Amino acid sequence: MDATLEEVVRVVRETGGLKELNPDADFYDQGFSSVSALQLLIEVEEQFGVTIPDDAFVKARSARDLAALVSNLKGSGAP
């Protein structure tokens, strides 16, 4: 698991109050609500210094998807 994925998994687990998390598990199947997903979005943006477009965040339904999105945003120089 790469460093970005490990860190995203950690943030997802902390935000969702999860002891374990399969990186490919859908957030909503793990008990996330729209409110907790919004909290996750804010945490990830703060932790990684990126701004995630709403439409992209909605499509990123797992920690692996979210980590790839963060990596792409950081690599593109996007804020």
HUFEN-V340106 format. One record per pair of residues at least 4 apart in sequence whose ideal C-beta (glycine too) atoms are under 6 Angstrom apart, sorted by the first residue. I is the first residue (numbers start at 1). J is the second residue. Records with the same first field share a line. If there is no record, write none. Layout:
I: J / J
//
This chain:
1: 5 / 6
4: 67 / 70 / 71
5: 67
8: 63 / 66 / 67
9: 21 / 23 / 63
11: 15 / 43 / 44 / 47
12: 16 / 21 / 63
13: 18 / 21
15: 39 / 40 / 43
16: 32
23: 63 / 64
24: 62 / 64
25: 29 / 30 / 62
26: 61 / 62
27: 32 / 61
28: 32
32: 36 / 37
41: 57
43: 47
44: 48
45: 50 / 52
48: 70
50: 70 / 73
51: 79
52: 56 / 57
56: 69
60: 65 / 66 / 69
61: 65
71: 75
73: 78
//
